[in-house]
Amino acid sequence: MKVNPTYLRPASPADTTTGRELTMVHEAPLHPGTLVTVAGAGWKQPPGELYVVLRDTGTGRVSLVSLGGNNGRYWRGVSRHLLTTVDPTRVRLDPEQTT
């Protein structure tokens, strides 16, 4: 069953009927334009490349585009667990070198 994590609340300590615990981690949606790297099982693109978040609906999946574009290609439904946000102040642009 899919449910928006904002509708969930922790179980009260007095509720011990199930004997199981369910732990949900709610992550705030990423803002469009956030720089990220992607790595993990199922990701076939080269590691270490930068991507830009296009959309995060809060369901644990995002849409991404390669930084600088990729002929209009983008990826939909990428798991948030595969993403690492990048601090944009740590990105350095080097001028293109001519040989």
C-alpha positions in Angstrom: 0.0 0.0 0.0 1.3 3.5 -0.9 0.7 6.3 1.5 2.1 9.8 1.8 4.5 9.8 4.8 3.0 13.0 6.2 -0.2 11.1 7.0 1.6 8.7 9.3 2.3 9.1 12.9 4.3 6.9 15.4 2.5 4.2 17.3 1.8 5.0 20.9 3.8 3.2 23.6 0.6 1.6 24.9 -0.1 -0.1 21.6 1.6 -3.5 21.8 -0.9 -5.6 20.0 1.2 -6.4 16.9 4.6 -7.0 18.5 6.3 -5.5 15.5 7.7 -2.1 14.9 7.5 -0.2 11.7 10.1 2.5 11.2 9.6 5.0 8.4 12.1 7.7 7.6 10.6 10.8 6.0 12.9 12.8 3.9 11.9 16.3 2.8 11.5 16.6 -1.0 14.5 17.8 -2.9 14.1 21.2 -4.5 14.3 21.4 -8.3 17.9 22.3 -9.3 19.5 20.4 -6.5 22.9 18.9 -7.6 23.2 15.2 -6.8 25.4 12.2 -7.7 23.8 8.8 -8.3 25.3 5.4 -7.4 24.0 2.0 -6.4 22.5 -1.2 -7.6 20.6 -0.8 -10.9 22.2 2.5 -11.9 24.1 2.0 -15.1 25.5 5.4 -15.8 29.1 6.2 -14.8 29.6 7.0 -11.1 30.8 10.5 -10.1 28.8 12.4 -12.7 26.6 15.3 -11.6 22.9 15.4 -12.1 20.2 18.0 -11.5 16.9 17.2 -9.8 13.9 18.1 -12.0 11.1 16.9 -9.7 10.7 15.2 -6.4 7.1 14.4 -5.5 7.9 13.1 -2.0 7.2 9.5 -2.8 10.9 8.4 -2.7 11.4 8.8 -6.4 12.8 11.7 -8.4 13.3 12.8 -12.0 16.9 13.8 -12.9 18.8 15.2 -15.9 22.6 15.1 -16.5 24.3 18.4 -15.6 24.7 20.2 -18.9 21.9 18.2 -20.6 21.9 15.0 -22.6 19.9 15.8 -25.8 16.7 16.1 -23.9 17.1 12.8 -22.1 16.2 12.5 -18.4 15.6 9.8 -15.9 12.3 9.3 -14.1 11.6 7.2 -11.0 15.2 7.2 -9.6 15.2 6.1 -6.0 16.1 8.7 -3.4 18.3 6.0 -1.7 20.7 6.1 -4.7 21.2 9.9 -4.4 23.8 11.9 -2.6 23.3 15.7 -2.6 26.3 17.8 -3.6 27.1 21.2 -2.0 27.2 23.6 -5.0 29.9 25.7 -3.3 32.2 22.7 -3.7 31.8 22.5 -7.4 34.7 24.1 -9.4 34.4 25.0 -13.0 37.7 24.8 -15.0 37.9 26.7 -18.3 38.1 24.4 -21.3 41.6 23.7 -22.4 42.5 23.8 -26.0 45.2 21.5 -27.2 
